[in-house]
Each structure stands twice: as structure tokens, then as C-alpha cells.
Amino acid sequence: MIVLVLSMIACSKERIVITGTIRNADTLSIYLDEVDVYDSMTLDSAILKKNGRFRFAFRSASPGFYQMRLSDNKSFVLFPEPGQHIHIEADATNLIPSLHIDGSEDTEQVLKVVRNLNESRVKLDSLTVLFNKAEADSTKQRLNKEYDSVLESHRKFSIAFLLTHYHSFASLYVLYQQYLPGSYVFYKNTDLQYFRIVSDSLKKYYPDSRHVIALEQNTERLIGDYNASLFLRLAEGTEPALPEVALPGLAGDTIHLMSLEGPYILLHFWASWNEASINQNQQLIKVYNNFRNKGFDVLAVSLDNSTDSWTRAIKFDELYWTNVIDVTFPNSIIATNYNVTSLPCNYLIDKNNIAILAKNLTPSQLQMRLNELLN
């Protein structure tokens, strides 16, 4: 009997219950997903009827990373701990702004970050629209400053969260935030300190967690790459340098990144088999034509395995910038050196200072930044 009672107490301590009501969702289903390092798995689901109520219950011996997802593709994240009973209230027509969560302090706090990120996205979109309509250089410069100010404001908001929640699984979500797919909030060399703080803290509490192990490995790789490049520069007594890019061009000759003449270079990774790349190329053509005679150039690195597909795409889409190809993808050393995890991917490079100014700019964002630099 004692063993049975102790077993029941242990199970109750591991039990996580999630209840709630999602209004205006009587035609939708709701799913509970466990988010893994590279994928997610649906643990349970329910059909939301007129009253919108739902209930999920499961056991977990440690805190985790979960997602509540509606069948209309709206979602929000949860970071429950064993023994917690979380209650959720929301309106499906305005999910994140209406969302109210009780019972999980970490989830309540990270929701503030999510809302701030969404508000920042709306502001950035509005500024981009205004910039595209603006004609006066003074107006464009002002909008550019406002754009950077929005980015920096959310960045500071996120840093404040990390410094007060570095022991929480929610910090994983905040570390890997993206304004747009591939455009991370934390991407600078100075951000390595936050990766290290969170990694070291979570490792103490959850050494066996797959998320924590993956974070530690990624942190060590990032710091190792940075230290290696720093040591190399010190050993050679040279100015800071970017990873080498030396690949064959259309004529078969080897083209080097540093051989391009413009002081500002867009290092652009793409592939003819990637639809998003093709769509972005069409938008980049206009930006390239606007600034090609003002000190701007594009080095487009194709990750195609077929040179025929590559050359056809260049000719068909009239991509007249500097083109090279790396047929070794997905084992490309260059793609690894530049942390290319999805396509398209780009870096705006200042060759005068041999530095990366920005990563994964949209064509509109690139237009804004080049206006500031070259006009």
C-alpha cells in the first residue's frame, strides 16, 4: 500500500493539465504538440465545439517546450513544468492579442516577448511600405532610422528577458526568435555571451534534455568558429576577414568574394530548385539595377548540384550580377562557414571594413539600407 501511495504521489507531481476556452472556434480543431529539436510531435487533439472548451492531460518528469496549434495554422507556445495546471482563454479571431494564460509563469512571461515581436513586425511592415512610397532622401533616411530603432527596441526587450529567465526553457524560444524566416533577432558576435549564459544555466538543471544538448553543441560551434577566426587574424597580423568564398563562375574561372569591386556586396545564397529563391531573385534585380553603378554588387552563390539547371535559371531570369556555383551542397564548406540553414540566405558585406552589416535582408530592407549607405 505504501509503495502504491508513493507511486500515485509521484505520478501526480509529474502530471500536467491544460484546460481552456477558445472563443469563435467552433469549426476548428486544437492540437497539443511537443516541440523537439528539429521537429514536433502531436500528443493530443480535440474538436472545439460551440463552447470552445478543451482539456489535455499528460505526464512529464521535466519542463518542456510545447505548442498549442489551431487547424487554421494559428499557434502559441507553452513552457509547462511538472505538476502545473495551466488555464488558457483566447479568441480565435484575434489569438495572440486576446490570449490570457494562468498557471505557468514562464509561458506568461514569454507571451510578452511574442506580443512585442508581433508588434515590431507590424511596425517594420508599415515603415517598409512608407519607405517604398517615399521620394525625398530625407524622408527615407528618417524612415531608415525608425526601422533600426524598432529592431533595437525589441532586441533590448529580448535581452532583458534572457538575463532574468536564463534558467527557463522559455529562453530557448527567445534566443532563436526570427523577424522573418532566417532573420534572427540574435545574430551578432556579441550575442554569443547570451547563448553561453543560457546554455550553461540550463545544462546545470536539465543535462539530459535534447534541447539543452543541442543548444550546448550549437553554442560551442559558434564560439569555436569565432575563436578560430580571431586566432587566425591575430596569427597573420591582418585586419578582420570574412570566410573565403572562391568558386567557379559561368566561364569556369574561379571568382573570389574579395575580388568584387564594390565596397558593398550582397553575398546571396540560392538555388534554382528553391521557389523562394527564384521569387526573391526577381525582386533583387530591381535593387541591383538601382545601385549597381553606385558601389554595390551581388555575389550569388548557387547551391545547385547541376550546372545545367543553374545556367538555365540565370539566363531565363536574366540574373546579370556575379554568379558562382557550389555543387558540393549539402556538404558545402562555404555554406557551413556562413551558417546557411535555409534558402534564400544573404549577408550585406562592407568590404571597406571587411564586416557583415546585416543578414537575411528582404529586398525592401536591402533597398532601405543601401539608400542610407550610398545616397
DRENSE-157202 format. One record per residue (C-alpha): residue in one letter; x, z, y. Coordinates in steps of 0.25 Angstrom, whole numbers, plus 5000, padded with zeros to 4 digits. Example, Ala and Ser with C-alpha at 12.3 -4.5 7.8 and 13.67 -1.06 7.14 Angstrom:
<fizas>
aa,u,w,v
A,5049,5031,4982
S,5055,5029,4996
</fizas>
This chain:
<fizas>
aa,u,w,v
M,5000,5000,5000
I,5011,5004,5010
V,5018,4990,5007
L,5005,4983,5009
V,5002,4990,5022
L,5016,4987,5027
S,5015,4973,5023
M,5002,4972,5031
I,5008,4978,5043
A,5020,4968,5043
C,5010,4957,5042
S,5002,4961,5054
K,5015,4963,5062
E,5018,4948,5059
R,5004,4943,5062
I,5002,4934,5074
V,4988,4932,5078
I,4984,4921,5089
T,4970,4920,5094
G,4963,4914,5106
T,4953,4905,5112
I,4956,4891,5117
R,4944,4886,5126
N,4939,4872,5127
A,4946,4868,5114
D,4934,4867,5104
T,4939,4853,5100
L,4953,4857,5097
S,4962,4864,5087
I,4972,4874,5089
Y,4985,4875,5081
L,4996,4886,5080
D,5010,4880,5078
E,5023,4887,5075
V,5034,4880,5083
D,5046,4878,5075
V,5060,4874,5080
Y,5057,4859,5078
D,5043,4858,5074
S,5030,4866,5074
M,5020,4870,5062
T,5005,4873,5063
L,5002,4886,5058
D,4987,4886,5060
S,4976,4879,5068
A,4961,4881,5072
I,4950,4873,5078
L,4946,4878,5091
K,4930,4879,5092
K,4922,4881,5104
N,4926,4896,5106
G,4941,4891,5105
R,4945,4903,5097
F,4957,4903,5087
R,4965,4913,5079
F,4978,4911,5072
A,4986,4922,5064
F,4999,4921,5057
R,5011,4929,5053
S,5025,4928,5059
A,5037,4938,5058
S,5043,4934,5071
P,5039,4928,5084
G,5037,4913,5084
F,5035,4900,5092
Y,5021,4895,5091
Q,5012,4884,5097
M,4997,4884,5099
R,4992,4870,5099
L,4979,4863,5102
S,4975,4850,5096
D,4975,4843,5110
N,4990,4846,5110
K,4990,4857,5120
S,4998,4869,5115
F,5005,4882,5119
V,5016,4891,5113
L,5015,4905,5107
F,5026,4915,5104
P,5019,4926,5096
E,5026,4938,5089
P,5022,4944,5076
G,5010,4953,5078
Q,5005,4947,5090
H,4990,4943,5093
I,4990,4932,5103
H,4977,4928,5110
I,4976,4915,5118
E,4966,4910,5128
A,4966,4896,5133
D,4958,4884,5138
A,4962,4871,5130
T,4959,4862,5142
N,4970,4869,5150
L,4978,4876,5139
I,4991,4881,5145
P,4986,4886,5159
S,4974,4893,5152
L,4982,4899,5141
H,4982,4914,5140
I,4989,4921,5129
D,4989,4936,5125
G,4998,4943,5115
S,5011,4936,5116
E,5020,4940,5127
D,5030,4928,5124
T,5019,4918,5124
E,5012,4923,5137
Q,5026,4922,5144
V,5030,4908,5139
L,5016,4903,5143
K,5020,4906,5157
V,5032,4897,5155
V,5023,4886,5149
R,5014,4886,5160
N,5025,4886,5170
L,5031,4874,5163
N,5018,4866,5163
E,5016,4869,5178
S,5030,4864,5180
R,5027,4851,5173
V,5015,4849,5181
K,5023,4851,5194
L,5034,4841,5189
D,5024,4831,5185
S,5018,4832,5199
L,5031,4831,5206
T,5035,4819,5198
V,5022,4811,5202
L,5025,4815,5216
F,5039,4810,5215
N,5035,4797,5209
K,5025,4794,5221
A,5035,4799,5232
E,5042,4789,5240
A,5051,4797,5250
D,5064,4802,5245
S,5062,4816,5252
T,5049,4817,5244
K,5056,4814,5231
Q,5067,4824,5234
R,5057,4835,5237
L,5049,4832,5224
N,5062,4832,5216
K,5066,4846,5221
E,5052,4851,5218
Y,5053,4845,5204
D,5066,4852,5202
S,5060,4865,5207
V,5049,4865,5197
L,5059,4863,5186
E,5068,4874,5191
S,5056,4883,5193
H,5051,4882,5178
R,5065,4883,5173
K,5067,4897,5181
F,5053,4901,5175
S,5058,4898,5161
I,5072,4905,5163
A,5065,4918,5167
F,5056,4917,5154
L,5069,4915,5146
L,5076,4927,5152
T,5065,4936,5149
H,5060,4931,5135
Y,5073,4927,5129
H,5069,4935,5117
S,5056,4928,5115
F,5053,4915,5106
A,5046,4910,5119
S,5059,4908,5125
L,5062,4897,5115
Y,5050,4889,5121
V,5055,4891,5135
L,5069,4887,5132
Y,5064,4873,5127
Q,5054,4870,5137
Q,5052,4856,5142
Y,5046,4850,5155
L,5045,4837,5147
P,5049,4833,5133
G,5064,4834,5133
S,5065,4840,5147
Y,5069,4855,5145
V,5068,4866,5155
F,5081,4872,5150
Y,5092,4861,5148
K,5104,4865,5157
N,5117,4870,5152
T,5114,4883,5159
D,5101,4885,5151
L,5110,4888,5139
Q,5110,4902,5143
Y,5095,4903,5141
F,5096,4897,5127
R,5107,4907,5123
I,5099,4919,5129
V,5086,4915,5121
S,5094,4911,5108
D,5102,4924,5108
S,5090,4933,5110
L,5080,4926,5100
K,5091,4926,5090
K,5092,4941,5090
Y,5077,4943,5087
Y,5074,4931,5079
P,5087,4926,5072
D,5079,4919,5061
S,5070,4911,5070
R,5071,4896,5068
H,5068,4894,5083
V,5079,4904,5087
I,5089,4898,5077
A,5086,4884,5083
L,5088,4890,5097
E,5101,4896,5094
Q,5106,4883,5088
N,5102,4875,5100
T,5108,4885,5110
E,5121,4885,5102
R,5121,4870,5102
L,5118,4869,5117
I,5129,4879,5121
G,5139,4873,5111
D,5137,4859,5117
Y,5138,4865,5131
N,5151,4873,5128
A,5157,4861,5121
S,5155,4852,5133
L,5160,4863,5142
F,5173,4865,5134
L,5175,4850,5133
R,5174,4849,5148
L,5184,4861,5150
A,5194,4856,5140
E,5194,4842,5146
G,5194,4847,5160
T,5183,4837,5164
E,5170,4838,5172
P,5158,4842,5164
A,5154,4830,5155
L,5141,4826,5148
P,5141,4822,5133
E,5147,4808,5131
V,5138,4796,5129
A,5145,4784,5124
L,5136,4774,5117
P,5135,4759,5115
G,5127,4751,5125
L,5119,4738,5124
A,5132,4730,5124
G,5139,4738,5113
D,5149,4745,5123
T,5150,4760,5124
I,5143,4766,5136
H,5147,4780,5141
L,5138,4789,5149
M,5149,4791,5160
S,5151,4776,5161
L,5138,4774,5169
E,5140,4773,5184
G,5128,4780,5190
P,5130,4795,5194
Y,5117,4798,5188
I,5114,4794,5173
L,5101,4796,5165
L,5106,4798,5150
H,5094,4793,5143
F,5092,4795,5128
W,5081,4786,5122
A,5077,4777,5110
S,5069,4764,5108
W,5061,4771,5097
N,5057,4782,5106
E,5044,4779,5114
A,5046,4790,5125
S,5060,4784,5127
I,5054,4770,5129
N,5044,4775,5139
Q,5054,4783,5147
N,5063,4771,5148
Q,5052,4763,5155
Q,5051,4774,5165
L,5066,4776,5167
I,5068,4761,5170
K,5061,4763,5184
V,5070,4775,5187
Y,5083,4768,5183
N,5079,4756,5191
N,5077,4765,5203
F,5090,4772,5202
R,5100,4762,5195
N,5107,4758,5208
K,5107,4772,5214
G,5117,4779,5204
F,5108,4780,5191
D,5110,4775,5177
V,5104,4777,5164
L,5111,4778,5151
A,5101,4776,5140
V,5105,4781,5126
S,5097,4775,5115
L,5095,4783,5102
D,5091,4771,5095
N,5097,4768,5081
S,5094,4753,5083
T,5102,4746,5093
D,5091,4734,5092
S,5080,4743,5096
W,5088,4749,5107
T,5092,4736,5113
R,5077,4730,5112
A,5072,4742,5119
I,5082,4741,5130
K,5079,4726,5132
F,5064,4727,5131
D,5062,4739,5140
E,5073,4734,5150
L,5082,4746,5150
Y,5093,4742,5159
W,5101,4755,5160
T,5113,4758,5152
N,5109,4759,5137
V,5117,4764,5125
I,5113,4768,5111
D,5116,4779,5101
V,5112,4774,5087
T,5116,4787,5081
F,5103,4795,5084
P,5098,4805,5079
N,5113,4809,5077
S,5117,4805,5091
I,5128,4814,5096
I,5125,4810,5111
A,5110,4813,5109
T,5114,4827,5103
N,5124,4829,5115
Y,5113,4827,5125
N,5103,4835,5117
V,5093,4823,5115
T,5082,4829,5107
S,5071,4819,5111
L,5069,4805,5117
P,5070,4801,5128
C,5080,4811,5134
N,5088,4809,5146
Y,5099,4816,5155
L,5101,4813,5170
I,5116,4814,5172
D,5124,4816,5185
K,5137,4808,5182
N,5144,4813,5194
N,5143,4828,5189
I,5142,4824,5175
A,5130,4833,5173
I,5116,4832,5168
L,5105,4833,5179
A,5093,4832,5171
K,5087,4830,5157
N,5075,4822,5152
L,5070,4818,5165
T,5058,4809,5165
P,5059,4796,5173
S,5051,4802,5184
Q,5060,4814,5184
L,5072,4805,5184
Q,5067,4797,5196
M,5066,4810,5204
R,5080,4815,5200
L,5086,4802,5203
N,5079,4801,5217
E,5085,4815,5220
L,5099,4811,5216
L,5100,4796,5220
N,5091,4794,5232
</fizas>
